[in-house]
Amino acid sequence: MLRNVTVDLILPLSLLPFFFLLMLNALTSLQLNRRLRVLLLSFSFAYVILDFAENGAVLALLAKYPERMDLLAGILPYLTLVKRVASLLALFVPLVILVSRFLRAKLQTPQLSARAK
């Protein structure tokens, strides 16, 4: 069980800087208002907080077993769903931004070289 707790701590904490820096890099070329920029940057923190909450809920359920904790058991699937959405947003939003920036640069490059001739 200690190994699982260690993985449950290390994985989200190692993904936090990756997701945050990926989003930060993707947002450098965009002119966004401060609120939208903070919202997009918060996806990585939301993922980590929700992952810790999910892990804590599972540990609480296991620690109290066989006693029932119906409220916590009822919330857990929704917590997992929202955590998964936050992790997917933290990964795919910056990837979409970076791919669109790359494709836009590739499409503009031939036009610039054609004008130079």
Residue pairs with C-beta under 8 A, 6 or more apart in sequence:
5 55
5 59
8 51
8 55
11 51
12 47
12 48
12 51
12 52
13 48
15 44
15 47
15 48
15 87
16 44
16 45
16 47
16 48
19 43
19 44
19 47
19 87
19 90
19 91
19 94
20 41
20 44
20 45
22 90
22 91
22 94
22 95
23 40
23 41
23 43
23 44
23 90
23 93
23 94
24 41
25 94
25 98
26 93
26 94
26 95
26 97
26 98
26 101
27 37
27 40
27 41
27 94
27 97
29 101
30 97
32 40
40 93
43 86
43 89
43 90
43 93
44 90
46 86
46 90
47 83
47 86
47 87
47 90
50 79
50 82
50 83
50 86
51 83
51 87
53 79
53 83
54 76
54 79
54 80
54 83
57 72
57 75
57 76
57 79
58 76
60 69
60 72
61 69
61 72
61 73
61 76
